[in-house]
Amino acid sequence: MPGFTCCVPGCYNNSHRDKALHFYTFPKDAELRRLWLKNVSRAGVSGCFSTFQPTTGHRVCSEHFPGGRKSYLVRVPTIFPLRGVNERK
């Protein structure tokens, strides 16, 4: 049975090992999806992911949401501890 791995750069959480976490698909709502893509920021040093378009298999784990879970009030991931580590200055 396949599991999910978080698609946030530097996050290696997966649904088999980290059973307490939740994994969320990218929203279909255009504005929310744009915010998620902006925050997840998969463009790295090489910029090879600058045109990243998530599929139904791409997930973001609950560690990136304030309070540890997506909710009606918390709809956009904002916690990215490794942000800027590999980005160009």
N, C-alpha and C positions, 0 to 999 in steps of 0.2 A: 504494500500500500504506500503510495508516494506521500511525502509530507511537504511542508512548506518551509522555505528559508527566507528570512527577511531580506528585502532587496536594497536596504539602505547601505551605502558604502561603509565598510568597517564593522557592520553588525552581522554576526554569524549565528544568531538565534535560529533554531529550527523547531518545528512542531513535534518531532520525535523525541528530542532531548529535553526541550523546555515545555513540558506539558501544562504548566500554569499560565503560559502566555497565550494571548489571542493573536490571530493573524488576519489582517484586513485587506481586502482588495481595494484598488483605486476606485473612487466614486465615479459614477456615470455623469453626474451633474458637471457641466463644463467649468463653472467657476471654482467649485471645490476641487476638481481634478487639476486645474491650473495651479491652485495653491499647494496641493500635495506635491506636484512635480517640481515646483519652485523650491519647496522646503526640502524635499528628498535630495535634490541637487546631485545627480549622478555624474555630472561632468567632472572628470578628474584631471590629473596632470596632463594627460595626453589629449583630453577633450573628446575621446572616442565615444563617450556616452552622451555628448551634448545634444544628440537627437533622440534620446531615450523615449520610447513610447511603450508604456506598460501594457502587458497582456493580462488575461484573466489569471495567469499563473503567478504574476508578481504580487507579493504581499508585503505589508509593513507590519511589524510586530507591535504589540501593545506597549513596549518600553519607550516608544517614541511619542506617546500621548501623555499629557499631564494627568496624574491620577492613575496611570497605568492601564487605561482603558478608553476606547472611543465611546462617546455618548452623544446624546442630543446636543448638549452644550459644548462638548469638546469634540470637534469634528475634523480638526486638522492636526497632523503630527508636527510637534514643535521642539522635541527634545532630540538633539543630535550631538552627543558628547565628542565625536571625532571630527566635527565640522572644521574645515580649514587645514587639517593636518597634511593632506596631499594636494591641496589646491595651489595654483600658481599665485604668486604675489603680484 
